[in-house]
């Protein structure tokens, strides 16, 4: 009688402890599959962001921003994947360098230019500039700490960098919700201007998404501090007879 193959215990435990990794990968894959292809055609008429009139530099830089941002999002998933990080240290270092130098840093720098030339109004312009500047700052902080071999602090700052890299995904969801909520107010709050309403919805998503993800990330980091662990419930007798104290 042959034994039935089973999943190795360490693999099963790894997946059960981190069930969020597969949904995260699926969300990122779906977002990129929807957002990136129009820019791979290099056709400005298919751009989801309208190039400013007379600015021939905007669209090529937008395409570069999208490509570098895609690299950042894909490699970031491997960076925060606990099993990959612990079992493939060399792969973690390689994808980390790719994330920083071929993803976050160039995408963040280009994001400053793209954000400045947005057509969605001053609120979105400032939100894009602040978001890109923060992304650059936390990524550089994480890189600096890694070079100093302060890996605990490095992980915290790179977690924040990951949150900002993914904020574009959440912003699209918030934009849709904000549009649904604000549409009935077009004739009142926005004096009949659907365009003004749309700019407001985009502004809400652009500001709210990085804020929510940074707050959520820091909440998770706070929960994982060693001092936050639950104290032992063993009584004095049990502690006195524990193996560590025996003999």
C-alpha atoms as one frame of an Amber mdcrd trajectory, in Angstrom:
protein
   0.000   0.000   0.000   1.538   3.332  -1.085   1.493   6.403   1.081  -0.466
   9.424  -0.105   1.786  12.432  -0.802   1.190  15.270   1.592   2.267  18.884
   1.709   5.453  19.351   3.784   4.488  20.681   7.230   6.733  23.750   6.994
   5.146  24.798   3.698   1.619  24.266   4.950   2.366  26.269   8.086   3.963
  29.088   6.063   0.886  29.493   3.881  -1.528  29.257   6.829   0.409  31.889
   8.791   0.441  34.312   5.858  -2.813  33.750   3.945  -2.763  37.339   2.646
   0.109  36.835   0.194  -1.931  35.078  -2.517  -4.782  37.655  -2.528  -2.168
  40.415  -2.593  -0.434  38.894  -5.621  -3.784  38.475  -7.376  -4.798  42.085
  -6.705  -1.461  43.397  -7.985  -1.631  41.167 -11.078  -5.198  42.282 -11.848
  -4.348  45.955 -11.374  -1.281  45.769 -13.619  -3.125  43.749 -16.265  -5.755
  46.499 -16.432  -3.511  49.571 -16.109  -0.257  48.846 -17.927  -1.118  47.492
 -21.442  -2.332  50.838 -22.902   1.085  52.366 -22.195   2.990  49.495 -23.800
   1.527  50.530 -27.160   3.342  53.893 -26.879   0.209  55.504 -28.304  -0.609
  58.766 -26.459  -4.270  58.513 -27.519  -4.631  55.417 -25.306  -3.160  57.090
 -22.230  -5.371  57.063 -19.147  -3.890  60.471 -18.277  -4.262  63.147 -20.908
  -0.893  64.730 -21.823  -0.828  68.526 -21.328  -1.115  70.395 -24.659   2.279
  71.298 -26.094   4.229  69.150 -23.593   5.987  66.513 -25.699   8.024  65.289
 -22.720   5.075  64.336 -20.544   3.942  61.135 -22.286   7.390  59.452 -22.606
   8.067  60.211 -18.943   4.613  58.924 -18.025   5.345  55.637 -19.802   8.695
  55.388 -17.986   6.928  56.125 -14.683   4.429  53.335 -15.358   7.203  50.847
 -16.255   9.311  51.660 -13.194   6.191  51.616 -11.007   5.317  48.158 -12.337
   8.792  46.903 -11.446   8.386  48.382  -7.960   5.004  46.750  -7.346   6.096
  43.294  -8.545   9.392  43.210  -6.656   7.786  44.707  -3.528   5.515  41.662
  -3.278   8.573  39.411  -3.096  10.194  41.738  -0.569   7.368  41.394   1.955
   6.734  37.688   1.247   7.972  36.144   4.535   8.773  32.690   3.108  10.741
  34.138   0.193  12.579  36.568   2.456  13.675  33.930   4.959  14.491  31.046
   2.599  16.048  32.944  -0.293  18.269  35.611   1.224  20.207  36.194  -1.991
  16.965  36.512  -3.952  15.676  38.932  -1.319  18.754  41.129  -1.716  18.568
  41.049  -5.523  14.855  41.900  -5.677  15.446  44.553  -3.028  18.052  46.295
  -5.179  15.764  46.026  -8.208  12.891  47.481  -6.184  14.965  50.466  -5.073
  17.083  51.298  -8.137  14.840  50.122 -11.000  11.508  50.712  -9.315  10.819
  53.064  -6.422  13.517  55.702  -6.906  13.074  56.346 -10.650   9.277  55.990
 -10.391   9.231  58.433  -7.471  11.389  61.018  -9.248   9.265  60.784 -12.396
   6.158  60.930 -10.203   7.190  64.434  -9.139   7.148  65.577 -12.770   3.940
  63.736 -13.662   2.247  64.972 -10.501   3.203  68.573 -11.141   1.666  68.475
 -14.617  -1.594  66.809 -13.621  -4.772  68.166 -15.166  -6.878  67.221 -12.109
  -6.407  70.465 -10.211  -4.190  71.870  -7.455  -5.342  69.498  -4.712  -4.379
  66.428  -6.742  -1.136  68.147  -7.782  -0.086  68.690  -4.167  -1.178  65.167
  -3.173   0.899  63.650  -5.987   3.944  65.719  -5.075   3.665  64.880  -1.381
   3.106  61.188  -2.116   6.080  60.941  -4.490   8.341  62.842  -2.080   7.317
  60.591   0.824   7.886  57.468  -1.277  11.396  58.646  -2.130  12.135  59.610
   1.484  11.053  56.348   3.135  12.762  54.257   0.430  16.044  56.120   0.843
  15.733  55.736   4.628  15.225  51.988   4.221  18.217  51.725   1.880  20.416
  53.710   4.274  19.467  51.482   7.217  20.174  48.335   5.187  23.627  49.659
   4.316  24.164  50.274   8.046  22.998  46.693   8.705  20.203  47.936  10.956
  17.835  45.404   9.464  15.027  45.710  12.010  14.603  49.418  11.263  15.225
  48.732   7.563  12.189  46.437   7.406   9.973  49.064   9.037  10.876  51.779
   6.529  10.651  49.422   3.565   7.204  48.360   4.802   6.198  52.025   4.592
   7.727  52.218   1.119   5.659  49.193   0.098   2.508  50.862   1.458   3.129
  53.953  -0.668   3.909  51.827  -3.728   0.518  50.127  -3.354  -1.418  53.309
  -2.598  -2.226  53.748  -6.289  -4.275  50.539  -6.181  -6.328  51.674  -3.198
  -6.743  55.151  -4.690  -8.545  53.679  -7.697 -11.008  51.921  -5.385 -11.567
  55.058  -3.306 -12.049  57.105  -6.496 -14.879  54.830  -7.586 -16.556  54.977
  -4.163 -16.123  58.760  -3.955 -17.567  59.189  -7.438 -20.641  57.135  -6.519
 -21.146  59.155  -3.324 -20.589  62.566  -4.928 -22.521  62.079  -8.181 -25.927
  62.952  -6.628 -24.403  66.277  -5.516 -23.394  67.438  -9.012 -26.311  69.876
  -9.292 -25.945  71.200  -5.745 -22.419  71.087  -4.288 -20.700  71.261  -7.678
 -23.168  73.652  -9.393 -23.779  71.302 -12.320 -20.102  70.627 -13.079 -19.484
  66.883 -13.452 -15.827  67.667 -14.164 -15.399  69.450 -10.828 -17.058  66.510
  -9.072 -14.665  64.091 -10.766 -11.647  66.174  -9.760 -12.898  66.116  -6.163
 -13.322  62.332  -6.232  -9.791  61.892  -7.593  -8.470  64.264  -4.931 -10.111
  62.235  -2.155  -8.545  59.011  -3.451  -5.126  60.555  -3.976  -4.953  61.980
  -0.465  -6.734  59.227   1.452  -5.100  56.087   0.021  -1.472  56.710   1.153
  -2.693  58.036   4.507  -4.784  54.931   5.218  -2.063  52.520   4.111   0.641
  54.267   6.147  -1.586  54.241   9.236  -2.403  50.567   8.703   1.272  49.708
   8.174   2.381  51.489  11.343  -0.432  49.805  13.273   0.870  46.412  12.116
   4.455  47.370  12.975   3.333  48.478  16.437   1.507  45.194  17.031   4.622
  43.201  16.148   6.893  44.926  18.655   8.415  42.417  21.119   7.011  44.395
  24.050   3.476  43.917  22.684   3.544  40.143  23.075   1.099  38.675  25.518
   2.612  37.784  28.894   2.841  34.150  29.875  -0.182  32.784  31.705   1.816
  30.164  33.522   1.660  30.467  37.276   4.641  30.579  39.640   4.555  26.810
  40.235   4.554  26.009  36.531   7.408  28.436  35.922   9.447  26.978  38.729
   9.103  23.461  37.313   9.626  24.389  33.669  12.502  22.631  31.791  14.487
  25.851  31.629  14.530  26.051  35.432  14.685  22.359  36.254  17.725  20.984
  38.013
